[in-house]
Amino acid sequence: MGIRDKPIAPASPWQNGFAERLIGSIRRECLDHIIVLGEEHLRRILKNYAAYYNGVRTHRSLNKDAPISRPVQRSGIMSSHAILGGLHHQYVRI
């Protein structure tokens, strides 16, 4: 498949663009808008955000699909499902 690793210097996370992109997305789209009340609360928020990020959120590199692909629904009534207390929404057809 032509996949190769990209070694980075130890203790230099800014050299890993993939990790920096993900951490930036988590901060911009989630943590900048929520007050975290403790470690367990943070874990629950991040778990919900990971489910949203992989199952609902569109990615430009995947032709506006989510990493966990889902079928296109062409007919039905639109419904909105709040994610992370309404910070994000999932729109589906019923």
N, C-alpha and C positions, 0 to 999 in steps of 0.2 A: 504494500500500500504506500510505501514511500514515507512512512512516519518516522521522524527522527526527534530525539530529545534535544532540548536547548538548555545546556547547563548555564546556571547563573552563579554569581559570586555568593558565598555564604553570608547570611544576614543582610541581604540586599533585595528585599521584596519589590522595590520599585523597578527592578530589571525584569520582572515577570509581568508582561503586559496583560496576559489573560487573567491572572489573579487580581491585578489592579483594576481591570475593567469590571470584574464581578464585584469586588469590594466597593468600588465607586457606585455601581448600580444599587447595591444594597443600601448604601448611605443615602444617596439622592432620592431613591424611590420609596424608602421605608423608614429608616431610622431618623432622618431629619424631620419627620412629621409626627413621630410618636414619642411620648415620654415613657421611658423604660422604668419599671418599678422594682426590678430585681433580676437576679440571674435566671430564675425559672420563667419569669415573664419574657425576658429577652429570648430564651430558648424557644418558647412557644411562638413568639413573633417571627423568629428566623425560620422555624419549621413551616409556618403558614406561608411566609414569603417564598421559601424554596418550592413549595407545592404550586404556588401561583407562577413563579418564574419558569418552572419546567413544564407546567401543564396548561397554562392559560396565556401568559404574556407572549406576544408575537416577537420574533427575532428577525431582523432584516437579513442576516446571513442565511436564514432558513427559508427565504421567500415568504416572509410574514407568517410563518407557522411556528408552533411551539416545539421544543425538543421532544416532548411526548405528543406525537401527532394525533389529531382527532379528525373525524369525518366532517365534511362541509354539510351544514344543514340549510337547505334552500327553501323550505316551506315551514309554516307554523307561526305561532304568535311569539314575539320577542319578549324575553324575560331577563331581568337584571338580578345578579347575585352579588351582594357586597362581600368584598374580601378585605381582611385586616381592618375591620370596623368601618368600612366605607371608603378607605383610602384608595382602593382599586375596585373595579367591577368586572364581572364576567357576564357577557351577554350571550344568551343561548335562545334557541327556538324550541318551543314546547309542542 
